[in-house]
Amino acid sequence: MSSLPRRAKVKVQTAVPIDEFSSFSELSSASEEDDKEDSAWEPQKKVPRNPKQPVCKESKPKRVPRGKKNTLKISDGSEGVVVKELNSSVLIADVDLEDRKNKLDTVQTLKTAKTKRKNSAQSPSAPRTKKLKVGEEANKVSNFKSESNSTETPSTSTLWEGACKKEEDDCTADQSPLKKIKTESCPQGQPVRFPANASNVVEEAEMNWDIVQVLSERTNIEPWVCGNIIRLFNDDNTIPFIVRYRKELINNLDADYLREVQQTLEELRTVAKKVRGTIQKIKKEGKMSECLLRALLNCKTFEELEHVSAPYKTGSKGTKAQRARQLGLEEAARTLLENPGMLNLLSYIQPSVKGLSTLQDIETGVQHILADMIAKDRETLDFIRKLCQNRYISIQSSLAKVSSKKVNEKDVGKFHLYQNFSCNIRNIQHHQILAINRGENLKILTVKVNIPDGVKNEFCRWCIQNRWRPRRFARPELMKILHNSIDDSFKRLIYPLLCREFRAKLTSDAEKESVMMFGRNLRQLLLTNPVPGRTLMGVDPGYKHGCKLAIISPTSQILHTDVVYLHCGQGFQEAEKIKRLLLNFNCSTVVIGNGTACRETEAYFADLIMKNYFAPLDVVYCIVSEAGASIYSVSPEANKEMPGLDPNLRSAVSIARRVQDPLAELVKIEPKHIGVGMYQHDVSQTLLKATLDSVVEECVSFVGVDINICSEVLLRHIAGLNANRAKNIIEWREKNGPFINREQLKKVKGLGPKSFQQCAGFIRINQDYIRKLCSQHTESAGSSQRVAVTSPAGVEVTSEKPGKKKSKTAANVVLKPDPLDQTCIHPESYNIAMRFLSFIGGTLCEIGKHEMQQKIKSFLEKEGIEKLAERLQTTVPSLQIIIDGLSQPESFDFRTDFSQPDFKRSIVCLQDLQVGTVLTGKVENATLFGIFVDIGVGITGLIPIRNVTEAKLSKTKRRRSLGLGPGERVEVQVLNIDVPRSRITLDLIRVL
């Protein structure tokens, strides 16, 4: 998946103590040499919790002794597995040790018998096997088990250990970190819930805040769920896999929420990484102090980091506070707060030094230093932020003074709603923020954040009476300096920081919501109900260059292409050609692109249909979006798929295929070119691309693909796969024939256990196709691969594919298809599925049939799904997936729950509309301020967002991830018609 970058492994890294940065103060400049003396006084504040541990140090790498308790080596004769005891600060997935010990004893018993046979008939060509004493291994297992007794007993709910690579780091005091190992424990793949007693998530960059807690606060999701999500992403799991197969770990969150958490997590990690880089840079320059280090490690946003680090940037001439410190006035500022009775500002006067020549200069310098200390104090900033949360903070926009001279009047008119605009920042809509930002970038609008004077007054009073109150009595002239410092700090430093934070937060939230809306619209388009089994005529409308036609078969094969000129006075002559084509290919469905000349082309076909011109065919037509079709038609993918075909005709083929199988066709186009969003050019393009790619991956994965017939383009969007892996799968399929079962995926180059785990549940293998194929090759011989197919009825079929000559020592590989491979059940749950079948008395040959559905229904009515999940030692969500997989018919496609294209026979004109008219239409686009609906009059009507209420939506549409989006059929009522501005206002009646 092309998505946001994920962590490939969990790094065991202890926290770095502050002592590591003690050298920073030694490297500070000469003007800051008295920092240590003055550091005795600090403002009254709570000491922040700093759960840091000392760094483990190692002198030389040592070989791990064989008898160490913290290393366990288990050998089954073919593969060594090393299980290491990890640092307690890192959470790992536990394994059922008793089950492993029993399996180990069985493996050793079989191995002993095998060894005896080999000893009786030794051969020089016999393969070498690793030897391990059974007693030694049993002792190690018992040691490992005794050490693990302190941890919480793992839940029996499923965890992904089957065929899954686990990469962990270990760091102990008496040994060097071992090379990263990939363990394959619990081959049957039963997952175990994360232990509840482990709450720490160790990050690469340690900060003074807990990433799980901050993530929970920003996303409004429980901390334990955030902790699990972080660990799942650290283990390189994909969103589709987590949403479908790890529901119990994420509290049944949907994919949209999961993407939101992922994006917020990446932001926090980026901030932490940038803080570390800033610390190293300031350290090299010798300007680091303990207070600055603490302030940097407290930063949670880029705005805070910019506020703290701006004075230390290369090339900066320094702040007023820095220049005052260079004159040696920091001691005076600290004395004013700690012991003002001992402060004599006259002693600092030096007439020959600029900045120290008068008493006024000295007071100003002290004031600047105090203002800087106040503006960078964490408790002070937390107080002012909390204070602002309870007050009326507004954002205001007005017409810029110079806009009329440099900007087009049309552009100015677009922002007439915001030329005198004011709104509370808690109530402002996301689309309003994006519109204001665009107007500001175009120099049309001037924007400012208004904080009332009451906030400043209360803040200054709190500082004088609490936080920055001198410890002892201060003379009036010194208190005046302190008052001026607080006032200067708020006006010059804190107020601009708050404005930047408010604007950044509003913009970030608006961009995220815009991107999420784009993603929801894209999902709705991709999951449009396909129209299979029809011969279609795709029409790419045009004026001068004609309308391009393409007729495709029910299997998406190109049958005929042509060009007709409908709008150049030749409409009657071209009608004969169109009728002949439709009759010759028995095509009764026309698909028209919604580009240039769409309205005229629609009227042309509607007129012919109303006259019954195409009799005996009952012809219908529909309008589809052609966004991205022209870009795709000239792409290398289109050239490879349709070589030698004119690019203009390729777009007509693409338009027709968008109705036949929207998902398979739209994945060929870069998502941002589909154009179903709002302000997509104003948001972060990196975030937009990552989100849309993730949505495509989610849709393709949840629909599933038949690996033996799907295209490489579609396959690369499956969770866990990419372009290279998809290419390798296609090459393997062409070289070795079709895949018989999912296990064969492990033989594909570049497809390791982790990739297999992520993609296996979304790949289907059609059993009917395999049985037919094998029966065709039953009598063929001389292949390098022998396939023994045992059908559910008990018939064994052997298929051999011609290939290289078999070697004398090579054994025939017997592959058996598994009926579970055509379901959504993950291979890690196959053993549970088989036990479930034994409970209900079902067989594999009944999958998807009415008999299976009846058995499951009756059994669940007797026992209940919760008790059954407990008996099977799994979770309810995992058992529900098994039940769905066994109950769903073989040809099940959940896209049938979504809307099909709206097929029509007639056209409606704008003049036919009246206020109060009730119509049906199709949603074209969904935005944050309303829904655009195509009601067939040439222009789209708008349903204001205030008219879209939950009562008018079905229960399934009330979910955030399945909101009203493109392709939905709705019933609307006309509220207002503005003919001069070509605007129609609608009210939503219901969703069809």
TORNU-280020 format. One record per residue (C-alpha): x, y, z; residue in one letter. Coordinates in pm, whole numbers, padded with zeros to 5 digits, always signed. Layout:
N
XYZa...
end
This chain:
992
+00000+00000+00000m+00118+00343-00081s+00033+00512+00239s+00172+00694+00529l+00504+00559+00638p+00485+00294+00906r+00737+00168+01154r+00879-00159+01039a+00959-00288+01385k+00928-00225+01755v+01249-00079+01886k+01339-00156+02244v+01491+00170+02351q+01514+00302+02701t+01461+00666+02775a+01750+00910+02761v+01799+01087+03093p+01852+01458+03118i+02205+01390+03238d+02296+01303+02882e+02250+01667+02795f+02448+01802+03087s+02725+01890+02847s+02491+02139+02681f+02527+02385+02968s+02905+02350+02956e+02903+02440+02588l+02687+02750+02639s+02824+03089+02547s+03025+03315+02777a+02726+03538+02834s+02543+03246+02998e+02818+03128+03236e+02619+03235+03540d+02328+03004+03455d+02423+02754+03722k+02433+03013+03996e+02104+03163+03893d+01934+02827+03842s+01870+02806+04215a+01549+02998+04162w+01275+02868+03940e+00912+02974+03910p+00671+02784+04130q+00554+02493+03925k+00477+02129+03937k+00764+01901+03853v+00664+01718+03537p+00663+01344+03548r+00955+01206+03357n+00931+00829+03340p+01280+00781+03205k+01518+00498+03274q+01895+00483+03252p+02048+00381+02925v+02187+00034+02915c+02557+00049+02838k+02763-00225+02689e+03134-00239+02659s+03207-00515+02411k+02983-00752+02221p+02981-01090+02390k+02869-01424+02264r+02553-01541+02430v+02627-01835+02661p+02441-02153+02580r+02294-02184+02927g+02163-01826+02964k+01809-01813+03092k+01711-01518+02884n+01770-01698+02555t+01575-02000+02443l+01655-02190+02128k+01403-02435+01997i+01476-02652+01699s+01231-02872+01521d+01485-03007+01285g+01427-02762+01007s+01425-02412+01149e+01570-02253+01461g+01354-02014+01656v+01505-01782+01911v+01277-01638+02175v+01433-01355+02370k+01333-01209+02702e+01249-00849+02628l+01280-00539+02841n+00971-00494+03055s+00904-00153+02902s+00814-00312+02568v+00491-00497+02513l+00502-00822+02320i+00243-01078+02226a+00248-01378+02459d+00234-01735+02336v+00061-02027+02496d+00370-02193+02649l+00198-02511+02758e+00075-02571+02405d+00423-02507+02270r+00580-02753+02516k+00338-03026+02417n+00410-02964+02049k+00782-02964+02121l+00763-03305+02288d+00572-03439+01988t+00825-03297+01745v+01115-03449+01940q+00946-03790+01956t+00897-03793+01580l+01250-03667+01528k+01397-03941+01748t+01218-04207+01550a+01332-04051+01225k+01692-04038+01348t+01687-04407+01435k+01572-04492+01086r+01844-04278+00937k+02112-04436+01156n+02009-04783+01041s+02049-04689+00677a+02290-04397+00654q+02341-04240+00315s+02601-03978+00216p+02331-03782+00037s+02106-03766+00344a+02032-03408+00443p+02193-03270+00757r+01969-03183+01051t+02036-02980+01363k+02073-03190+01681k+01937-03087+02015l+01906-03290+02333k+01549-03337+02441v+01633-03299+02809g+01821-02978+02748e+01536-02836+02547e+01276-02932+02804a+01481-02763+03076n+01499-02447+02869k+01127-02453+02809v+01061-02489+03179s+01302-02206+03257n+01137-01982+03003f+00796-02073+03139k+00895-02001+03497s+01030-01662+03397e+00709-01582+03213s+00486-01661+03510n+00515-01302+03628s+00339-01177+03317t-00035-01183+03283e-00186-01496+03135t-00264-01418+02774p-00619-01407+02654s-00725-01685+02421t-00859-01441+02168s-00679-01470+01840t-00342-01302+01758l-00147-01305+01437w+00146-01529+01516e+00089-01781+01235g+00342-01720+00962a+00419-01378+01104c+00764-01224+01140k+00829-01066+01478k+01123-00832+01497e+01235-00726+01843e+01543-00562+01990d+01702-00668+02315d+01949-00469+02521c+02089-00606+02845t+02376-00505+03062a+02585-00815+03002d+02543-00872+02631q+02534-00677+02310s+02214-00641+02113p+02159-00956+01910l+02099-00941+01538k+01735-00884+01458k+01562-01218+01429i+01238-01318+01266k+01045-01567+01475t+00763-01787+01361e+00591-01899+01675s+00250-02056+01702c+00232-02182+01340p-00143-02236+01359q-00169-01861+01388g-00398-01813+01687q-00368-01453+01801p-00339-01348+02162v-00458-01015+02297r-00192-00771+02407f-00128-00812+02782p-00330-00556+02973a-00058-00491+03230n+00182-00340+02977a+00094+00020+02910s+00419+00167+02784n+00489+00234+02421v+00857+00306+02366v+00926+00562+02096e+01251+00640+01916e+01251+00999+02043a+01164+01030+02413e+00974+01346+02504m+00834+01489+02826n+00485+01375+02726w+00327+01034+02675d+00247+00972+02309i-00044+00740+02394v-00208+00998+02619q-00163+01284+02372v-00293+01067+02088l-00598+00978+02296s-00669+01344+02374e-00641+01455+02012r-00847+01174+01859t-01095+01130+02147n-01029+00755+02153i-00964+00548+02464e-00596+00525+02565p-00591+00144+02561w-00721+00146+02205v-00458+00404+02102c-00188+00191+02262g-00303-00116+02069n-00321+00078+01743i+00035+00205+01788i+00160-00148+01847r-00031-00281+01547l+00118-00014+01321f+00463-00072+01472n+00423-00436+01373d+00362-00322+01013d-00004-00423+00995n-00222-00266+00728t-00551-00086+00792i-00773-00339+00605p-00616-00627+00798f-00660-00451+01134i-01020-00346+01064v-01129-00694+00957r-00919-00933+01164y-00819-00735+01476r-01151-00575+01571k-01124-00669+01937e-00794-00480+01971l-00929-00154+01825i-01275-00162+01984n-01445-00206+01643n-01324+00126+01500l-01381+00173+01128d-01112+00247+00872a-01170+00625+00870d-01105+00656+01243y-00803+00432+01210l-00660+00654+00936r-00721+00960+01152e-00526+00801+01439v-00248+00703+01200q-00216+01056+01065q-00214+01210+01414t+00046+00956+01527l+00271+01044+01234e+00237+01414+01318e+00343+01355+01679l+00638+01144+01571r+00743+01406+01319t+00732+01672+01590v+00941+01454+01823a+01192+01385+01547k+01222+01752+01462k+01269+01839+01830v+01559+01595+01851r+01716+01746+01541g+01677+02095+01687t+01838+01984+02015i+02139+01842+01834q+02175+02155+01623k+02161+02393+01922i+02398+02166+02111k+02660+02195+01836k+02630+02573+01846e+02695+02570+02221g+02374+02751+02312k+02193+02475+02500m+02080+02528+02859s+01874+02315+03094e+01570+02542+03071c+01583+02545+02690l+01615+02166+02680l+01311+02129+02904r+01111+02372+02690a+01202+02183+02372l+01109+01844+02517l+00771+01987+02620n+00678+02085+02261c+00382+01895+02118k+00322+02097+01801t+00529+02260+01530f+00404+02599+01645e+00539+02546+01997e+00870+02424+01858l+00894+02725+01630e+00817+02956+01921h+01093+02808+02137v+01362+02754+01873s+01319+03065+01656a+01583+03275+01841p+01843+03002+01791y+01811+02963+01417k+02122+03014+01206t+02142+03367+01072g+01901+03510+01329s+02018+03837+01477k+01875+03728+01810g+01578+03838+02015t+01562+04133+02250k+01595+03892+02542a+01907+03734+02394q+02074+04073+02346r+01987+04165+02704a+02136+03839+02827r+02454+03909+02636q+02480+04234+02831l+02470+04034+03156g+02122+04137+03273l+01983+03787+03332e+02116+03788+03687e+01923+04107+03757a+01602+03956+03615a+01631+03644+03833r+01717+03853+04141t+01403+04062+04087l+01195+03745+04120l+01394+03565+04389e+01525+03840+04618n+01417+04185+04493p+01543+04359+04809g+01903+04287+04704m+01860+04426+04351l+02032+04755+04267n+01987+04836+03899l+02215+05142+03924l+02515+04911+03972s+02466+04780+03615y+02506+05121+03451i+02803+05146+03212q+02790+05473+03016p+03027+05349+02746s+02822+05034+02666v+02518+05057+02443k+02219+04915+02626g+02367+04979+02971l+02422+05353+02948s+02107+05461+03134t+01877+05324+03399l+01594+05316+03141q+01803+05088+02914d+01869+04850+03203i+01500+04837+03301e+01407+04767+02939t+01663+04485+02916g+01538+04322+03236v+01183+04358+03109q+01270+04175+02783h+01434+03888+02972i+01136+03847+03205l+00894+03861+02909a+01091+03584+02738d+01088+03367+03052m+00713+03412+03091i+00638+03333+02724a+00836+03007+02735k+00710+02877+03068d+00500+02565+03026r+00260+02627+03315e+00199+02985+03201t+00117+02873+02848l-00111+02596+02976d-00300+02852+03187f-00357+03097+02901i-00468+02814+02668r-00715+02686+02926k-00837+03041+02982l-00904+03085+02609c-01109+02765+02596q-01378+02925+02812n-01387+03265+02636r-01527+03392+02309y-01237+03381+02064i-01335+03486+01713s-01172+03476+01371i-01239+03774+01148q-01182+03834+00778s-01218+04151+00576s-01138+04273+00226l-00770+04355+00186a-00693+04716+00098k-00472+04635-00202v-00684+04350-00337s-00881+04560-00586s-00563+04670-00763k-00388+04338-00810k-00667+04080-00823v-00936+04011-01079n-01279+04142-00979e-01432+03800-01048k-01205+03644-00788d-01297+03915-00539v-01666+03846-00598g-01619+03479-00507k-01533+03583-00151f-01819+03828-00095h-01943+03616+00198l-01612+03665+00379y-01546+04035+00314q-01691+04126+00653n-01697+03794+00833f-01666+03706+01203s-01728+03376+01378c-01643+03199+01702n-01353+02960+01642i-01551+02683+01814r-01845+02721+01573n-01676+02797+01243i-01722+02536+00971q-01433+02358+00805h-01521+02480+00455h-01527+02838+00585q-01171+02803+00715i-01052+02667+00381l-01228+02949+00195a-01074+03214+00423i-00729+03062+00382n-00765+03061+00004r-00874+03425+00003g-00579+03517+00223e-00334+03335-00004n-00477+03523-00303l-00424+03856-00119k-00799+03920-00131i-00875+03884+00239l-00709+03994+00561t-00755+03752+00851v-00698+03799+01223k-00784+03623+01548v-00956+03841+01810n-00887+03763+02177i-01095+03980+02417p-00927+04215+02661d-01077+04024+02952g-00845+03733+02877v-00540+03960+02894k-00653+04123+03219n-00718+03793+03394e-00391+03652+03265f-00189+03949+03395c-00364+03930+03732r-00288+03559+03764w+00080+03612+03677c+00125+03889+03936i-00062+03711+04215q+00044+03351+04154n+00295+03228+03902r+00538+03521+03875w+00492+03682+04211r+00829+03781+04368p+00926+03566+04665r+00991+03868+04884r+00880+04230+04905f+00958+04431+04593a+00975+04807+04565r+00711+04982+04350p+00958+05060+04071e+01048+04691+04049l+00683+04585+04048m+00629+04828+03764k+00902+04650+03567i+00729+04316+03635l+00389+04454+03527h+00542+04589+03205n+00716+04255+03145s+00391+04058+03171i+00208+04305+02947d+00492+04298+02692d+00511+03919+02704s+00140+03881+02627f+00128+04146+02355k+00455+04072+02176r+00506+03697+02231l+00208+03506+02373i-00071+03665+02166y+00102+03594+01830p+00174+03239+01948l-00193+03184+02036l-00302+03323+01700c-00066+03089+01516r-00184+02794+01723e-00553+02870+01667f-00506+02919+01292r-00289+02608+01260a-00538+02395+01455k-00834+02519+01255l-00651+02471+00926t-00525+02126+01023s-00872+02010+01127d-01029+02155+00812a-00770+01991+00588e-00814+01656+00760k-01191+01674+00730e-01164+01774+00364s-00932+01482+00296v-01159+01245+00487m-01456+01370+00286m-01259+01312-00033f-01184+00960+00089g-01547+00886+00172r-01659+01008-00170n-01391+00798-00337l-01500+00490-00141r-01859+00544-00247q-01752+00562-00613l-01527+00257-00594l-01797+00048-00425l-02067+00136-00679t-02270-00174-00753n-02127-00333-01072p-02352-00417-01368v-02212-00748-01494p-02342-00962-01778g-02435-00675-02012r-02297-00564-02344t-02237-00189-02311l-02180+00102-02546m-01953+00369-02402g-01987+00721-02543v-01727+00994-02491d-01917+01308-02604p-01765+01582-02815g-01850+01856-03065y-01594+01919-03337k-01403+01592-03302h-01718+01382-03271g-01844+01137-03010c-01621+00836-02956k-01799+00500-02930l-01678+00170-02781a-01880-00150-02745i-01754-00398-02485i-01863-00754-02412s-01995-00882-02077p-01635-00987-02001t-01498-00635-02076s-01351-00733-02414q-01348-00460-02682i-01591-00561-02960l-01599-00246-03171h-01487+00119-03172t-01609+00405-03387d-01658+00784-03409v-01993+00955-03483v-02064+01325-03539y-02395+01393-03367l-02376+01771-03332h-02252+01882-03676c-02575+01851-03873g-02528+01477-03938q-02734+01348-03648g-02994+01163-03860f-02732+00982-04070q-02532+00880-03761e-02847+00746-03596a-02861+00467-03855e-02501+00369-03773k-02571+00365-03398i-02885+00155-03446k-02698-00094-03663r-02421-00130-03404l-02667-00181-03118l-02859-00447-03312l-02549-00628-03436n-02402-00663-03087f-02741-00697-02907n-02652-00398-02688c-02932-00221-02502s-02737-00006-02254t-02561+00319-02343v-02312+00481-02103v-02249+00854-02162i-01959+01045-02009g-02046+01367-01829n-01789+01587-02005g-01821+01837-02289t-02139+01800-02496a-02286+01554-02244c-02616+01739-02219r-02662+01752-02597e-02564+01387-02638t-02806+01285-02361e-03088+01478-02532a-03001+01310-02863y-03027+00956-02723f-03332+01040-02511a-03515+01169-02821d-03438+00850-03016l-03544+00630-02725i-03872+00819-02680m-03945+00767-03053k-03876+00393-03007n-03612+00424-03278y-03402+00129-03158f-03691-00126-03160a-03700-00415-03092p-03429-00324-02838l-03540-00157-02515d-03249+00084-02488v-03168+00274-02167v-02883+00512-02091y-02697+00641-01787c-02452+00922-01716i-02120+00845-01546v-01829+01061-01444s-01547+01063-01695e-01301+01229-01456a-00954+01093-01518g-01050+00903-01834a-00843+01126-02064s-00542+01106-01832i-00567+00728-01817y-00608+00696-02196s-00254+00828-02255v-00093+00643-01964s+00155+00354-02005p-00097+00122-01838e-00359+00199-02104a-00102+00159-02381n-00007-00181-02243k-00370-00289-02202e-00500-00153-02535m-00200-00134-02772p-00257+00032-03107g-00590+00186-03006l-00635+00562-03042d-00627+00736-02699p-00961+00908-02769n-01124+00569-02818l-00958+00433-02505r-01149+00690-02299s-01479+00555-02440a-01374+00203-02337v-01292+00329-01988s-01632+00502-01959i-01816+00179-02043a-01607-00032-01806r-01682+00211-01519r-02039+00079-01521v-01950-00287-01574q-01695-00304-01290d-01625+00040-01135p-01365-00084-00889l-01150-00266-01143a-01152+00035-01376e-01115+00324-01134l-00811+00175-00958v-00619+00234-01280k-00653+00611-01231i-00468+00816-00975e-00732+00887-00708p-00691+01265-00700k-00784+01282-01071h-01127+01133-01004i-01229+01471-00862g-01483+01397-00591v-01372+01630-00316g-01353+01988-00193m-01052+02221-00186y-00829+01927-00281q-00568+02167-00422h-00550+02363-00097d-00478+02073+00137v-00158+01882+00201s-00093+01678-00112q+00108+01420+00082t-00180+01365+00324l-00431+01356+00039l-00235+01096-00160k-00173+00876+00144a-00540+00882+00245t-00674+00813-00102l-00428+00530-00162d-00534+00383+00171s-00902+00407+00072v-00832+00230-00258v-00646-00044-00073e-00933-00077+00173e-01197-00109-00101c-01004-00356-00315v-00916-00567-00011s-01267-00580+00131f-01418-00672-00206v-01145-00931-00259g-00984-01053-00581v-00970-01387-00756d-00596-01433-00780i-00616-01656-01088n-00797-01404-01311i-00735-01057-01164c-00509-00800-01328s-00175-00684-01194e-00311-00330-01145v-00589-00456-00920l-00363-00696-00732l-00112-00429-00632r-00380-00255-00424h-00440-00557-00199i-00327-00504+00162a+00029-00626+00211g+00113-00619-00161l+00279-00359-00381n+00374-00322-00746a+00676-00558-00724n+00493-00828-00531r+00194-00809-00763a+00426-00842-01062k+00596-01144-00904n+00258-01309-00840i+00152-01264-01202i+00487-01400-01325e+00458-01701-01093w+00104-01762-01220r+00215-01747-01585e+00510-01978-01520k+00354-02238-01288n-00013-02223-01372g-00302-02116-01149p-00282-02105-00771f-00441-02412-00614i-00451-02281-00258n-00343-01980-00055r-00038-02156+00083e+00124-02138-00263q+00153-01762-00220l+00444-01829+00013k+00643-01960-00284k+00626-01625-00465v+00947-01426-00457k+00934-01133-00216g+00620-01254-00039l+00733-01330+00316g+00529-01442+00617p+00426-01087+00708k+00306-01005+00355s+00124-01337+00338f-00046-01265+00669q-00168-00924+00551q-00295-01027+00206c-00412-01389+00249a-00758-01308+00382g-00838-01078+00088f-00733-01319-00188i-00988-01566-00322r-00937-01892-00509i-01244-02001-00704n-01293-02371-00641q-01507-02434-00950d-01236-02279-01166y-00970-02503-01010i-01177-02821-01051r-01254-02743-01417k-00893-02657-01490l-00761-02970-01325c-01009-03190-01506s-00890-03046-01839q-00528-03137-01759h-00594-03476-01603t-00435-03672-01887e-00139-03438-01947s+00206-03558-01836a+00565-03452-01781g+00515-03160-01549s+00728-03028-01268s+00422-02979-01053q+00168-03249-00969r-00168-03138-00836v-00392-03382-00653a-00737-03234-00621v-00968-03395-00373t-01311-03248-00420s-01557-03226-00132p-01738-03523-00288a-01426-03735-00247g-01313-03748-00610v-00937-03717-00654e-00813-03542-00967v-00448-03530-01068t-00321-03250-01290s+00029-03214-01427e+00152-02907-01610k+00420-02958-01879p+00752-02823-01766g+01113-02915-01702k+01225-03274-01671k+01194-03406-01318k+01511-03483-01129s+01560-03828-00984k+01555-03709-00624t+01269-03463-00663a+00946-03572-00507a+00607-03491-00651n+00444-03196-00481v+00086-03279-00392v-00135-02972-00362l-00491-02987-00236k-00739-02704-00284p-00910-02582+00030d-01273-02468+00002p-01204-02213+00277l-00975-02030+00033d-01281-01890-00145q-01410-01724+00174t-01313-01418+00378c-01184-01643+00658i-00814-01585+00730h-00584-01890+00718p-00492-01826+01081e-00851-01917+01173s-00887-02229+00958y-00848-02465+01255n-01116-02274+01446i-01343-02285+01141a-01301-02664+01116m-01383-02707+01486r-01688-02485+01438f-01800-02705+01147l-01766-03013+01366s-01980-02847+01634f-02266-02772+01395i-02228-03094+01193g-02144-02917+00868g-01899-03003+00589t-01681-02798+00357l-01893-02885+00055c-02187-02701+00214e-02012-02361+00230i-02246-02086+00112g-02544-02317+00071k-02883-02298+00236h-02813-02611+00444e-02509-02443+00602m-02705-02128+00682q-02978-02331+00852q-02732-02531+01062k-02552-02217+01178i-02877-02039+01259k-03019-02324+01462s-02693-02385+01652f-02653-02017+01743l-03013-02001+01866e-02939-02285+02107k-02601-02177+02241e-02537-01811+02154g-02233-01664+01986i-02061-01552+02310e-02061-01899+02466k-01959-02056+02138l-01665-01816+02104a-01557-01909+02456e-01573-02281+02373r-01367-02226+02059l-01119-02009+02254q-01156-01715+02019t-01324-01375+02016t-01674-01287+01903v-01552-01070+01609p-01326-01351+01484s-01607-01604+01514l-01844-01368+01332q-01603-01354+01036i-01598-01736+01029i-01978-01748+01037i-02002-01490+00757d-01746-01675+00546g-01929-02006+00579l-02273-01855+00519s-02205-01625+00223q-02266-01767-00125p-01964-01829-00345e-02045-01531-00568s-02115-01297-00275f-02021-00932-00335d-02102-00681-00063f-02112-00405-00327r-02469-00516-00402t-02570-00313-00095d-02460+00004-00276f-02642+00190-00552s-02626+00109-00923q-02607+00375-01194p-02938+00549-01259d-03065+00426-01597f-03302+00665-01779k-03510+00687-02095r-03608+01055-02096s-03465+01395-02008i-03593+01682-01791v-03531+02050-01869c-03469+02333-01622l-03786+02501-01744q-03987+02196-01636d-03896+02248-01270l-04117+02423-01017q-04078+02492-00647v-04218+02190-00462g-04146+01941-00741t-04036+01601-00608v-03763+01429-00807l-03519+01142-00780t-03152+01201-00847g-02801+01072-00796k-02544+01226-00565v-02257+01370-00769e-02037+01502-00490n-02047+01550-00113a-01882+01846+00056t-01866+01985+00406l-02137+02242+00333f-02381+02036+00125g-02459+01756-00118i-02463+01810-00497f-02731+01603-00671v-02778+01537-01041d-03152+01559-01108i-03119+01533-01486g-03159+01898-01585v-02802+01970-01689g-02694+02141-01367i-02660+01988-01022t-02879+02097-00734g-02747+02156-00383l-02887+02007-00062i-02754+02234+00216p-02590+02035+00492i-02849+02160+00743r-03115+01968+00546n-02925+01637+00575v-03041+01503+00911t-03003+01159+01063e-03377+01101+01052a-03365+01114+00671k-03081+00863+00646l-03108+00489+00682s-02937+00331+00981k-02646+00206+00771t-02589+00553+00625k-02566+00718+00966r-02224+00566+01018r-01945+00807+00947r-01770+00577+00699s-02086+00519+00494l-02219+00874+00482g-02416+01012+00189l-02176+01011-00104g-02139+00982-00482p-02362+00724-00646g-02640+00736-00383e-02992+00763-00521r-03203+01014-00330v-03552+01161-00340e-03546+01541-00321v-03784+01837-00331q-03711+02164-00509v-03694+02457-00264l-03562+02737-00484n-03467+02796-00849i-03223+03074-00940d-03216+03066-01322v-02974+03362-01378p-02714+03206-01147r-02804+02848-01255s-02859+02737-00897r-03113+02491-00760i-03168+02446-00387t-03306+02109-00279l-03436+01942+00033d-03358+01579+00109l-03669+01365+00153i-03513+01021+00184r-03236+00797+00059v-03355+00535-00189l
end
